[in-house]
């Protein structure tokens, strides 16, 4: 077997993995960038001879040398950033509190036909497990109503948790927010108004925990993390998208 077919095949598999969410109607910067890079790498490995010949010809020219050097620097910096951000993302996935002196905040996600989407359902399952274990802990369900949603994300989450047996008096709704910053800012206000513990346990997807922590820290919130389980076929897409989200927040947030 031609040795170059192995890396080409691996890149093709990664391309298909990034493409799977497209069949579910999910198209974002994560799978867009993932498909573009893996498609390019697949082509490079399949056409390795032509690719190396092109590099040789380009390097022989002053402008080509400058371009390839700049491209190499950009690639190296991008790889380092991806690794560093991923390390911090992994560290933020699970950091549960050591006692019950906390308030759970579940960050909203898409509601479909009045019911939790797959990802929101996973967050709610994590919340239910935690709230069932610590029966004195209260929860703020946070999320407004989008134009294509029949009810607010907060109402959907409350209904689901009550349906699973969580006492309604333990659940506080924040149903005005439209993004993570508002999720946390409005939830913080509800926590203060109701005399709930100020230490917050954030429940969201693991890939989202780092950026949520960063936003919470900026608002003076002390946070712990409990993560919902992201479906395996969505994880690469959202993990890569979060690289851009974290970087954008650090630069512009």
C-alpha positions as CSV (number, residue, x, y, z in Angstrom):
1,X,0.0,0.0,0.0
2,X,1.2,3.5,-0.8
3,X,2.3,5.1,2.4
4,X,0.6,8.4,1.6
5,X,-2.8,6.7,1.4
6,X,-2.8,6.2,5.2
7,X,-2.7,9.9,6.2
8,X,-4.9,10.8,3.3
9,X,-7.5,8.2,4.5
10,X,-7.3,9.6,8.1
11,X,-7.9,13.1,6.8
12,X,-10.8,11.9,4.8
13,X,-12.3,10.3,7.8
14,X,-11.9,13.5,9.7
15,X,-13.6,15.4,6.8
16,X,-16.6,13.1,7.0
17,X,-16.8,13.5,10.8
18,X,-17.0,17.3,10.4
19,X,-19.5,16.8,7.6
20,X,-21.9,14.7,9.6
21,X,-23.5,17.7,11.4
22,X,-24.3,19.3,8.1
23,X,-26.8,16.5,7.5
24,X,-28.5,17.6,10.7
25,X,-28.7,21.2,9.5
26,X,-25.7,22.3,11.7
27,X,-23.4,24.6,9.7
28,X,-21.0,26.8,11.6
29,X,-17.4,28.0,11.7
30,X,-16.3,24.8,13.4
31,X,-17.3,22.3,10.7
32,X,-16.6,24.8,8.0
33,X,-13.0,25.2,9.1
34,X,-12.7,21.5,9.9
35,X,-13.9,20.4,6.4
36,X,-11.8,23.0,4.6
37,X,-8.6,22.0,6.4
38,X,-9.1,18.2,6.2
39,X,-10.1,18.4,2.5
40,X,-6.9,20.4,1.8
41,X,-4.8,17.9,3.7
42,X,-6.4,15.0,1.9
43,X,-5.6,16.6,-1.4
44,X,-2.0,17.3,-0.4
45,X,-1.4,13.7,0.7
46,X,-3.0,12.3,-2.4
47,X,-1.0,14.6,-4.7
48,X,2.2,14.6,-2.5
49,X,4.6,14.5,-5.4
50,X,3.1,17.5,-7.1
51,X,2.8,19.3,-3.8
52,X,6.5,18.9,-2.9
53,X,7.4,20.0,-6.5
54,X,5.3,23.1,-6.1
55,X,7.0,23.9,-2.8
56,X,10.4,23.5,-4.3
57,X,9.6,25.8,-7.2
58,X,8.0,28.4,-4.9
59,X,10.9,28.4,-2.5
60,X,13.3,29.1,-5.3
61,X,11.7,32.5,-5.8
62,X,12.0,35.4,-3.4
63,X,8.3,36.1,-3.2
64,X,7.5,32.4,-2.9
65,X,10.0,32.1,0.0
66,X,8.4,35.0,1.8
67,X,4.9,33.6,1.3
68,X,5.8,30.1,2.4
69,X,7.7,31.5,5.5
70,X,4.6,33.6,6.4
71,X,2.3,30.6,5.9
72,X,4.6,28.4,8.0
73,X,4.5,30.9,10.9
74,X,0.7,31.3,10.7
75,X,0.3,27.5,10.7
76,X,2.6,27.0,13.6
77,X,0.9,29.8,15.7
78,X,-2.5,28.3,14.9
79,X,-1.5,24.8,16.0
80,X,0.0,26.1,19.2
81,X,-3.1,28.2,20.0
82,X,-5.4,25.2,19.2
83,X,-3.4,23.0,21.6
84,X,-3.2,25.5,24.4
85,X,-6.9,26.4,24.2
86,X,-7.8,22.7,24.1
87,X,-5.8,22.0,27.2
88,X,-7.6,24.8,29.1
89,X,-11.0,23.5,27.7
90,X,-10.2,20.0,28.9
91,X,-9.3,21.3,32.4
92,X,-12.7,23.2,32.5
93,X,-14.9,20.3,31.6
94,X,-15.3,18.9,35.1
95,X,-14.8,20.9,38.3
96,X,-17.8,20.0,40.6
97,X,-18.3,21.8,43.9
98,X,-17.1,20.1,47.1
99,X,-20.3,20.9,49.1
100,X,-23.9,21.9,48.6
101,X,-23.3,25.7,49.1
102,X,-23.9,26.4,45.5
103,X,-26.6,27.4,43.0
104,X,-26.8,25.5,39.7
105,X,-27.2,27.6,36.5
106,X,-28.2,25.6,33.4
107,X,-27.3,27.5,30.3
108,X,-29.9,27.4,27.6
109,X,-29.7,25.8,24.1
110,X,-32.1,25.2,21.2
111,X,-35.7,24.3,21.8
112,X,-37.4,22.3,19.1
113,X,-41.2,22.0,19.0
114,X,-41.4,22.9,22.6
115,X,-39.0,20.2,23.6
116,X,-35.3,20.2,24.5
117,X,-33.0,19.7,21.5
118,X,-30.4,16.9,21.8
119,X,-27.7,19.1,23.3
120,X,-30.1,20.9,25.7
121,X,-31.5,17.5,26.7
122,X,-27.9,16.3,27.7
123,X,-27.5,19.4,29.8
124,X,-30.8,18.8,31.6
125,X,-29.8,15.2,32.2
126,X,-26.6,16.4,33.9
127,X,-28.6,18.9,35.9
128,X,-31.2,16.3,37.0
129,X,-28.5,13.9,38.2
130,X,-26.8,16.7,40.2
131,X,-30.0,18.0,41.7
132,X,-31.2,14.6,42.6
133,X,-28.0,13.9,44.5
134,X,-28.0,17.3,46.3
135,X,-31.6,17.9,47.3
136,X,-31.0,21.3,49.0
137,X,-29.5,22.9,45.9
138,X,-31.6,25.2,43.8
139,X,-31.3,25.9,40.1
140,X,-31.6,28.8,37.7
141,X,-32.6,27.7,34.2
142,X,-31.4,30.4,31.8
143,X,-32.5,31.1,28.3
144,X,-34.9,33.3,26.4
145,X,-37.2,32.6,23.5
146,X,-35.8,32.7,19.9
147,X,-37.9,33.6,16.9
148,X,-38.1,30.0,15.9
149,X,-38.9,28.7,19.4
150,X,-42.5,28.2,20.6
151,X,-41.5,28.7,24.3
152,X,-38.5,30.1,26.1
153,X,-35.6,27.8,26.7
154,X,-36.0,28.5,30.5
155,X,-39.7,27.4,30.4
156,X,-38.8,24.3,28.5
157,X,-36.0,23.4,31.0
158,X,-38.3,24.0,34.0
159,X,-41.1,21.9,32.5
160,X,-38.6,19.0,31.8
161,X,-37.1,19.1,35.3
162,X,-40.5,19.3,37.0
163,X,-41.6,16.4,34.8
164,X,-38.6,14.4,36.2
165,X,-39.6,15.1,39.7
166,X,-37.6,18.1,40.7
167,X,-39.6,20.3,43.1
168,X,-40.9,23.5,41.3
169,X,-39.8,25.7,44.3
170,X,-36.2,24.7,43.7
171,X,-36.3,26.1,40.1
172,X,-35.9,29.8,39.2
173,X,-36.4,30.9,35.6
174,X,-34.4,33.5,33.7
175,X,-36.1,33.8,30.4
176,X,-34.8,37.0,28.9
177,X,-31.3,36.2,27.8
178,X,-30.1,35.7,24.3
179,X,-26.4,34.8,24.8
180,X,-24.1,33.4,27.4
181,X,-23.1,36.8,28.8
182,X,-26.8,37.6,29.4
183,X,-27.4,34.1,30.8
184,X,-24.9,34.7,33.5
185,X,-25.6,38.4,34.2
186,X,-29.3,37.9,34.5
187,X,-28.9,34.7,36.5
188,X,-26.6,36.5,38.9
189,X,-29.3,39.1,39.5
190,X,-31.9,36.3,40.2
191,X,-29.5,34.6,42.6
192,X,-29.0,37.9,44.5
193,X,-32.7,38.8,44.6
194,X,-33.6,35.4,46.1
195,X,-30.8,35.1,48.5
196,X,-29.4,32.0,46.9
197,X,-25.7,30.9,47.3
198,X,-23.4,33.1,45.2
199,X,-21.1,30.3,44.2
200,X,-22.4,29.0,40.9
201,X,-22.2,25.5,39.4
202,X,-22.5,26.0,35.6
203,X,-24.1,23.2,33.6
204,X,-23.4,23.4,29.9
205,X,-21.6,21.2,27.3
206,X,-18.0,20.5,28.1
207,X,-16.6,22.3,25.1
208,X,-18.4,25.5,26.3
209,X,-17.3,25.5,29.9
210,X,-14.1,27.4,29.5
211,X,-15.6,30.4,27.7
212,X,-18.6,30.3,30.1
213,X,-16.1,30.5,33.0
214,X,-14.3,33.4,31.4
215,X,-17.5,35.3,31.0
216,X,-18.6,34.5,34.6
217,X,-15.2,35.5,36.0
218,X,-15.5,38.9,34.3
219,X,-18.8,39.4,36.1
220,X,-17.3,38.6,39.4
221,X,-18.9,35.1,39.7
222,X,-17.2,32.2,41.4
223,X,-18.0,29.1,39.4
224,X,-17.7,25.3,39.4
225,X,-18.5,23.1,36.4
226,X,-20.7,20.1,35.7
227,X,-20.9,19.2,32.0
228,X,-23.6,17.5,29.8
229,X,-22.4,14.8,27.4
230,X,-22.1,16.2,23.9
231,X,-23.0,13.6,21.2
232,X,-19.7,12.2,19.8
233,X,-20.5,13.2,16.2
234,X,-21.0,16.8,17.2
235,X,-18.0,17.2,19.4
236,X,-15.3,17.9,16.8
237,X,-17.5,20.6,15.1
238,X,-18.3,22.4,18.4
239,X,-14.8,21.9,19.8
240,X,-13.2,23.6,16.8
241,X,-15.8,26.4,16.8
242,X,-15.0,27.0,20.4
243,X,-11.4,27.7,19.6
244,X,-12.6,30.7,17.6
245,X,-15.1,31.7,20.3
246,X,-12.4,31.6,23.1
247,X,-9.9,33.5,21.0
248,X,-12.5,36.1,20.0
249,X,-13.6,36.6,23.6
250,X,-10.0,37.0,24.8
251,X,-9.3,39.6,22.1
252,X,-12.6,41.5,22.0
253,X,-14.6,40.4,25.0
